[in-house]
Amino acid sequence: MTAEEFKIKREMPGAEALLLPEMVNYQAGAVVSRALIQRTAATLTLFAFDEGQGLSEHTAPFDALAHVLEGEAEITVSGKPIVTRAGHAVIMPANQPHALKALTPFKMLLTMIRSQDK
Protein backbone atom coordinates (compact mmCIF):
# COMPACT_ATOMS: atom_id res chain seq x y z
CA MET A 1 0.00 0.00 0.00
CA THR A 2 1.38 3.41 -0.91
CA ALA A 3 1.05 6.51 1.24
CA GLU A 4 -1.66 7.85 -1.08
CA GLU A 5 -3.71 4.65 -0.81
CA PHE A 6 -3.34 4.76 2.99
CA LYS A 7 -4.64 8.37 3.05
CA ILE A 8 -7.65 7.44 0.95
CA LYS A 9 -8.60 4.44 3.10
CA ARG A 10 -7.96 6.19 6.45
CA GLU A 11 -8.16 2.88 8.21
CA MET A 12 -5.75 0.30 9.48
CA PRO A 13 -4.27 -1.66 6.59
CA GLY A 14 -4.75 -5.37 6.63
CA ALA A 15 -3.23 -8.35 4.85
CA GLU A 16 -1.21 -6.42 2.31
CA ALA A 17 2.37 -5.33 1.77
CA LEU A 18 3.14 -1.81 2.99
CA LEU A 19 5.90 0.37 1.57
CA LEU A 20 6.79 1.86 4.94
CA PRO A 21 9.39 4.40 3.77
CA GLU A 22 6.84 5.85 1.33
CA MET A 23 4.21 6.33 4.02
CA VAL A 24 5.97 9.30 5.66
CA ASN A 25 7.74 12.17 3.89
CA TYR A 26 10.72 14.32 4.78
CA GLN A 27 10.15 17.97 5.58
CA ALA A 28 13.03 20.48 5.59
CA GLY A 29 14.27 21.20 9.10
CA ALA A 30 11.63 19.03 10.74
CA VAL A 31 10.64 15.72 12.25
CA VAL A 32 7.48 14.21 10.76
CA SER A 33 5.55 11.36 12.37
CA ARG A 34 2.65 9.19 11.31
CA ALA A 35 0.88 6.73 13.59
CA LEU A 36 0.17 3.39 11.92
CA ILE A 37 -1.30 1.52 14.87
CA GLN A 38 -2.37 2.94 18.22
CA ARG A 39 -3.54 0.45 20.79
CA THR A 40 -3.52 0.24 24.56
CA ALA A 41 -0.80 -2.44 24.48
CA ALA A 42 1.43 -1.04 21.71
CA THR A 43 1.93 1.67 19.12
CA LEU A 44 3.69 1.69 15.75
CA THR A 45 4.75 5.08 14.46
CA LEU A 46 6.69 6.05 11.35
CA PHE A 47 9.13 8.96 11.58
CA ALA A 48 11.02 10.99 8.97
CA PHE A 49 13.88 13.15 10.29
CA ASP A 50 15.65 15.76 8.21
CA GLU A 51 19.45 15.75 8.55
CA GLY A 52 20.52 17.25 11.88
CA GLN A 53 17.09 16.87 13.47
CA GLY A 54 16.52 14.63 16.45
CA LEU A 55 14.92 13.96 19.78
CA SER A 56 16.56 15.25 22.95
CA GLU A 57 17.37 12.86 25.76
CA HIS A 58 14.29 11.56 27.54
CA THR A 59 12.95 8.42 29.18
CA ALA A 60 9.78 6.45 28.58
CA PRO A 61 8.09 3.97 30.92
CA PHE A 62 7.86 1.39 28.12
CA ASP A 63 10.23 -0.74 26.04
CA ALA A 64 10.64 0.40 22.44
CA LEU A 65 12.32 -0.74 19.23
CA ALA A 66 13.60 1.75 16.63
CA HIS A 67 13.90 0.09 13.20
CA VAL A 68 15.78 2.27 10.70
CA LEU A 69 14.21 2.16 7.23
CA GLU A 70 16.37 4.73 5.39
CA GLY A 71 19.44 6.83 6.07
CA GLU A 72 21.65 6.97 9.13
CA ALA A 73 21.19 8.13 12.72
CA GLU A 74 22.94 8.08 16.05
CA ILE A 75 20.74 6.66 18.79
CA THR A 76 22.12 7.05 22.28
CA VAL A 77 20.82 4.71 24.98
CA SER A 78 22.00 5.15 28.58
CA GLY A 79 24.95 7.23 27.38
CA LYS A 80 26.05 4.72 24.72
CA PRO A 81 25.97 6.14 21.17
CA ILE A 82 24.94 3.64 18.49
CA VAL A 83 25.31 4.55 14.81
CA THR A 84 22.48 2.93 12.91
CA ARG A 85 21.74 2.53 9.22
CA ALA A 86 18.88 1.18 7.13
CA GLY A 87 18.12 -2.36 8.25
CA HIS A 88 19.41 -1.85 11.79
CA ALA A 89 17.22 -1.83 14.88
CA VAL A 90 17.93 -0.58 18.39
CA ILE A 91 16.14 -1.72 21.54
CA MET A 92 15.46 1.08 24.03
CA PRO A 93 14.60 -0.44 27.41
CA ALA A 94 11.95 1.16 29.60
CA ASN A 95 13.14 3.90 31.94
CA GLN A 96 16.56 4.19 30.25
CA PRO A 97 17.51 7.65 28.93
CA HIS A 98 17.75 7.79 25.16
CA ALA A 99 18.17 10.39 22.41
CA LEU A 100 18.37 10.42 18.65
CA LYS A 101 20.11 12.55 16.00
CA ALA A 102 19.79 12.21 12.22
CA LEU A 103 23.23 12.01 10.61
CA THR A 104 21.52 12.02 7.19
CA PRO A 105 17.84 12.32 6.37
CA PHE A 106 16.43 9.11 7.80
CA LYS A 107 13.21 7.24 8.43
CA MET A 108 12.35 4.76 11.15
CA LEU A 109 9.51 2.69 12.46
CA LEU A 110 9.14 2.99 16.24
CA THR A 111 7.39 0.16 18.03
CA MET A 112 6.46 0.97 21.61
CA ILE A 113 5.26 -1.83 23.87
CA ARG A 114 2.91 -0.26 26.40
CA SER A 115 1.99 -3.33 28.42
CA GLN A 116 4.28 -4.52 31.15
CA ASP A 117 4.95 -8.02 32.45
CA LYS A 118 4.08 -8.45 36.08
C-alpha positions as CSV (number, residue, x, y, z in Angstrom):
1,M,0.0,0.0,0.0
2,T,1.4,3.4,-0.9
3,A,1.1,6.5,1.2
4,E,-1.7,7.9,-1.1
5,E,-3.7,4.7,-0.8
6,F,-3.3,4.8,3.0
7,K,-4.6,8.4,3.1
8,I,-7.6,7.4,0.9
9,K,-8.6,4.4,3.1
10,R,-8.0,6.2,6.5
11,E,-8.2,2.9,8.2
12,M,-5.7,0.3,9.5
13,P,-4.3,-1.7,6.6
14,G,-4.7,-5.4,6.6
15,A,-3.2,-8.4,4.9
16,E,-1.2,-6.4,2.3
17,A,2.4,-5.3,1.8
18,L,3.1,-1.8,3.0
19,L,5.9,0.4,1.6
20,L,6.8,1.9,4.9
21,P,9.4,4.4,3.8
22,E,6.8,5.8,1.3
23,M,4.2,6.3,4.0
24,V,6.0,9.3,5.7
25,N,7.7,12.2,3.9
26,Y,10.7,14.3,4.8
27,Q,10.2,18.0,5.6
28,A,13.0,20.5,5.6
29,G,14.3,21.2,9.1
30,A,11.6,19.0,10.7
31,V,10.6,15.7,12.2
32,V,7.5,14.2,10.8
33,S,5.5,11.4,12.4
34,R,2.7,9.2,11.3
35,A,0.9,6.7,13.6
36,L,0.2,3.4,11.9
37,I,-1.3,1.5,14.9
38,Q,-2.4,2.9,18.2
39,R,-3.5,0.4,20.8
40,T,-3.5,0.2,24.6
41,A,-0.8,-2.4,24.5
42,A,1.4,-1.0,21.7
43,T,1.9,1.7,19.1
44,L,3.7,1.7,15.8
45,T,4.8,5.1,14.5
46,L,6.7,6.1,11.3
47,F,9.1,9.0,11.6
48,A,11.0,11.0,9.0
49,F,13.9,13.2,10.3
50,D,15.7,15.8,8.2
51,E,19.5,15.7,8.6
52,G,20.5,17.2,11.9
53,Q,17.1,16.9,13.5
54,G,16.5,14.6,16.4
55,L,14.9,14.0,19.8
56,S,16.6,15.3,22.9
57,E,17.4,12.9,25.8
58,H,14.3,11.6,27.5
59,T,13.0,8.4,29.2
60,A,9.8,6.4,28.6
61,P,8.1,4.0,30.9
62,F,7.9,1.4,28.1
63,D,10.2,-0.7,26.0
64,A,10.6,0.4,22.4
65,L,12.3,-0.7,19.2
66,A,13.6,1.8,16.6
67,H,13.9,0.1,13.2
68,V,15.8,2.3,10.7
69,L,14.2,2.2,7.2
70,E,16.4,4.7,5.4
71,G,19.4,6.8,6.1
72,E,21.6,7.0,9.1
73,A,21.2,8.1,12.7
74,E,22.9,8.1,16.0
75,I,20.7,6.7,18.8
76,T,22.1,7.0,22.3
77,V,20.8,4.7,25.0
78,S,22.0,5.1,28.6
79,G,24.9,7.2,27.4
80,K,26.1,4.7,24.7
81,P,26.0,6.1,21.2
82,I,24.9,3.6,18.5
83,V,25.3,4.6,14.8
84,T,22.5,2.9,12.9
85,R,21.7,2.5,9.2
86,A,18.9,1.2,7.1
87,G,18.1,-2.4,8.3
88,H,19.4,-1.8,11.8
89,A,17.2,-1.8,14.9
90,V,17.9,-0.6,18.4
91,I,16.1,-1.7,21.5
92,M,15.5,1.1,24.0
93,P,14.6,-0.4,27.4
94,A,11.9,1.2,29.6
95,N,13.1,3.9,31.9
96,Q,16.6,4.2,30.3
97,P,17.5,7.7,28.9
98,H,17.7,7.8,25.2
99,A,18.2,10.4,22.4
100,L,18.4,10.4,18.6
101,K,20.1,12.6,16.0
102,A,19.8,12.2,12.2
103,L,23.2,12.0,10.6
104,T,21.5,12.0,7.2
105,P,17.8,12.3,6.4
106,F,16.4,9.1,7.8
107,K,13.2,7.2,8.4
108,M,12.4,4.8,11.2
109,L,9.5,2.7,12.5
110,L,9.1,3.0,16.2
111,T,7.4,0.2,18.0
112,M,6.5,1.0,21.6
113,I,5.3,-1.8,23.9
114,R,2.9,-0.3,26.4
115,S,2.0,-3.3,28.4
116,Q,4.3,-4.5,31.1
117,D,4.9,-8.0,32.4
118,K,4.1,-8.5,36.1
